[in-house]
Amino acid sequence: MPTLSVELNGDAVHSIQAPDRFTTTGPFAIAFENRGRSTHVHLNFDDELDRVASLRETNHYIDDEATRRVHVAVDDADETVRGKLKIVTGYGSNTRYVDVEIEPPVDPGAEAVTVDESLATPPERPPDPPPAQRAANAVGRLIERGGMPAAILAFVAVVAGVAVALATGSTLVSVTVGIVLTVSLGAALLAIW
């Protein structure tokens, strides 16, 4: 929510520090920051602003060194409304005017995106190619990416591993070669798929 900040008792007793201008498109808050002793504040809108802006109460008590927010309700306006907010402290001893501009709210329909109903249905996917075609595509990608030397080296390693396993006749070596070959084959398939 837009907020108009007002400092009270900052420079002297009953002093008011506020911006010269404030612009909003709807309801806003007035935040009173009291820098000194407790004080009473009276708020009033001129006739132009009074047509669209309203307060529940016009008199407000602000405690010592306290902050208080006052809500300002704003009716929808068809055109920009300009006027003055009068802020009075010390029972009329100090007055400050703020030029307030209330602009018409932004039309949410102006920035809305129209969604075509055809976007609500997912696009049709072509059927998955048969396994032979996928294998051919994988080999093609392997060649395109320069993976042929690695594939040849992997093939030589597989042949050498099987030959060592058969030559030693050890079950442990055969199981180890089988695990290494399975992991290598899986990694190779993931890399080219």
Contacts in CASP RR format, 6 or more apart in sequence:
PFRMAT RR
TARGET T0000
AUTHOR 0000-0000-0000
METHOD contacts of the structure
MODEL  1
MPTLSVELNGDAVHSIQAPDRFTTTGPFAIAFENRGRSTHVHLNFDDELD
RVASLRETNHYIDDEATRRVHVAVDDADETVRGKLKIVTGYGSNTRYVDV
EIEPPVDPGAEAVTVDESLATPPERPPDPPPAQRAANAVGRLIERGGMPA
AILAFVAVVAGVAVALATGSTLVSVTVGIVLTVSLGAALLAIW
1 27 0 8 1.000
1 28 0 8 1.000
1 29 0 8 1.000
2 22 0 8 1.000
2 24 0 8 1.000
2 26 0 8 1.000
2 28 0 8 1.000
2 29 0 8 1.000
3 28 0 8 1.000
3 29 0 8 1.000
3 30 0 8 1.000
3 31 0 8 1.000
3 69 0 8 1.000
4 18 0 8 1.000
4 19 0 8 1.000
4 22 0 8 1.000
4 28 0 8 1.000
4 29 0 8 1.000
4 30 0 8 1.000
4 31 0 8 1.000
4 85 0 8 1.000
4 98 0 8 1.000
4 100 0 8 1.000
5 18 0 8 1.000
5 19 0 8 1.000
5 31 0 8 1.000
5 33 0 8 1.000
6 16 0 8 1.000
6 17 0 8 1.000
6 18 0 8 1.000
6 30 0 8 1.000
6 31 0 8 1.000
6 32 0 8 1.000
6 33 0 8 1.000
6 87 0 8 1.000
6 96 0 8 1.000
7 16 0 8 1.000
7 17 0 8 1.000
7 18 0 8 1.000
7 33 0 8 1.000
7 35 0 8 1.000
8 14 0 8 1.000
8 15 0 8 1.000
8 16 0 8 1.000
8 17 0 8 1.000
8 32 0 8 1.000
8 33 0 8 1.000
8 34 0 8 1.000
8 35 0 8 1.000
8 36 0 8 1.000
8 39 0 8 1.000
8 41 0 8 1.000
8 62 0 8 1.000
8 89 0 8 1.000
9 15 0 8 1.000
9 34 0 8 1.000
9 35 0 8 1.000
9 36 0 8 1.000
9 37 0 8 1.000
9 39 0 8 1.000
10 17 0 8 1.000
10 35 0 8 1.000
10 36 0 8 1.000
11 17 0 8 1.000
13 36 0 8 1.000
13 37 0 8 1.000
14 39 0 8 1.000
14 89 0 8 1.000
14 90 0 8 1.000
14 93 0 8 1.000
14 94 0 8 1.000
15 89 0 8 1.000
15 94 0 8 1.000
16 87 0 8 1.000
16 89 0 8 1.000
16 94 0 8 1.000
16 95 0 8 1.000
16 96 0 8 1.000
18 87 0 8 1.000
18 96 0 8 1.000
18 98 0 8 1.000
19 98 0 8 1.000
20 98 0 8 1.000
20 99 0 8 1.000
21 98 0 8 1.000
21 99 0 8 1.000
21 100 0 8 1.000
21 101 0 8 1.000
22 28 0 8 1.000
22 85 0 8 1.000
22 98 0 8 1.000
22 99 0 8 1.000
22 100 0 8 1.000
22 101 0 8 1.000
23 100 0 8 1.000
23 101 0 8 1.000
23 102 0 8 1.000
23 103 0 8 1.000
24 74 0 8 1.000
24 100 0 8 1.000
24 101 0 8 1.000
24 102 0 8 1.000
24 103 0 8 1.000
25 102 0 8 1.000
25 103 0 8 1.000
25 104 0 8 1.000
25 105 0 8 1.000
25 106 0 8 1.000
26 74 0 8 1.000
26 102 0 8 1.000
26 105 0 8 1.000
27 71 0 8 1.000
27 72 0 8 1.000
27 73 0 8 1.000
27 74 0 8 1.000
28 72 0 8 1.000
28 74 0 8 1.000
29 69 0 8 1.000
29 70 0 8 1.000
29 71 0 8 1.000
29 72 0 8 1.000
30 43 0 8 1.000
30 69 0 8 1.000
30 70 0 8 1.000
30 72 0 8 1.000
30 85 0 8 1.000
31 67 0 8 1.000
31 68 0 8 1.000
31 69 0 8 1.000
32 41 0 8 1.000
32 60 0 8 1.000
32 62 0 8 1.000
32 67 0 8 1.000
32 68 0 8 1.000
32 69 0 8 1.000
32 70 0 8 1.000
33 67 0 8 1.000
34 62 0 8 1.000
34 63 0 8 1.000
34 64 0 8 1.000
34 65 0 8 1.000
34 66 0 8 1.000
34 67 0 8 1.000
34 68 0 8 1.000
35 65 0 8 1.000
36 64 0 8 1.000
36 65 0 8 1.000
37 64 0 8 1.000
38 61 0 8 1.000
38 62 0 8 1.000
38 63 0 8 1.000
38 64 0 8 1.000
38 66 0 8 1.000
39 61 0 8 1.000
39 62 0 8 1.000
39 89 0 8 1.000
39 90 0 8 1.000
40 59 0 8 1.000
40 60 0 8 1.000
40 61 0 8 1.000
40 62 0 8 1.000
40 89 0 8 1.000
40 90 0 8 1.000
40 91 0 8 1.000
41 59 0 8 1.000
41 60 0 8 1.000
41 61 0 8 1.000
41 62 0 8 1.000
41 87 0 8 1.000
41 88 0 8 1.000
41 89 0 8 1.000
42 58 0 8 1.000
42 59 0 8 1.000
42 60 0 8 1.000
42 86 0 8 1.000
42 87 0 8 1.000
42 88 0 8 1.000
42 89 0 8 1.000
42 92 0 8 1.000
43 55 0 8 1.000
43 58 0 8 1.000
43 59 0 8 1.000
43 60 0 8 1.000
43 70 0 8 1.000
43 85 0 8 1.000
43 86 0 8 1.000
43 87 0 8 1.000
43 88 0 8 1.000
44 58 0 8 1.000
44 85 0 8 1.000
44 86 0 8 1.000
44 88 0 8 1.000
45 53 0 8 1.000
45 54 0 8 1.000
45 55 0 8 1.000
45 83 0 8 1.000
45 84 0 8 1.000
45 85 0 8 1.000
45 86 0 8 1.000
45 100 0 8 1.000
46 83 0 8 1.000
46 84 0 8 1.000
46 86 0 8 1.000
48 81 0 8 1.000
48 82 0 8 1.000
48 83 0 8 1.000
49 81 0 8 1.000
49 82 0 8 1.000
49 83 0 8 1.000
49 84 0 8 1.000
49 85 0 8 1.000
49 100 0 8 1.000
49 102 0 8 1.000
51 75 0 8 1.000
51 81 0 8 1.000
52 74 0 8 1.000
52 75 0 8 1.000
52 77 0 8 1.000
52 81 0 8 1.000
52 102 0 8 1.000
53 72 0 8 1.000
53 73 0 8 1.000
53 74 0 8 1.000
53 75 0 8 1.000
53 100 0 8 1.000
53 102 0 8 1.000
54 72 0 8 1.000
54 73 0 8 1.000
54 74 0 8 1.000
54 75 0 8 1.000
55 70 0 8 1.000
55 71 0 8 1.000
55 72 0 8 1.000
55 73 0 8 1.000
56 71 0 8 1.000
60 68 0 8 1.000
60 70 0 8 1.000
62 68 0 8 1.000
74 102 0 8 1.000
76 104 0 8 1.000
76 105 0 8 1.000
77 102 0 8 1.000
77 103 0 8 1.000
77 104 0 8 1.000
78 104 0 8 1.000
79 104 0 8 1.000
80 101 0 8 1.000
80 102 0 8 1.000
80 103 0 8 1.000
80 104 0 8 1.000
81 101 0 8 1.000
81 102 0 8 1.000
82 99 0 8 1.000
82 100 0 8 1.000
82 101 0 8 1.000
82 102 0 8 1.000
83 99 0 8 1.000
83 100 0 8 1.000
83 101 0 8 1.000
84 97 0 8 1.000
84 98 0 8 1.000
84 99 0 8 1.000
84 100 0 8 1.000
85 97 0 8 1.000
85 98 0 8 1.000
85 100 0 8 1.000
86 95 0 8 1.000
86 96 0 8 1.000
86 97 0 8 1.000
87 95 0 8 1.000
87 96 0 8 1.000
87 97 0 8 1.000
87 98 0 8 1.000
88 94 0 8 1.000
88 95 0 8 1.000
128 134 0 8 1.000
129 137 0 8 1.000
134 193 0 8 1.000
138 189 0 8 1.000
138 192 0 8 1.000
138 193 0 8 1.000
139 192 0 8 1.000
141 192 0 8 1.000
142 148 0 8 1.000
142 151 0 8 1.000
142 192 0 8 1.000
151 188 0 8 1.000
154 184 0 8 1.000
154 188 0 8 1.000
157 184 0 8 1.000
158 181 0 8 1.000
158 184 0 8 1.000
161 177 0 8 1.000
161 181 0 8 1.000
162 177 0 8 1.000
162 181 0 8 1.000
164 173 0 8 1.000
164 177 0 8 1.000
165 173 0 8 1.000
165 174 0 8 1.000
165 177 0 8 1.000
165 178 0 8 1.000
END
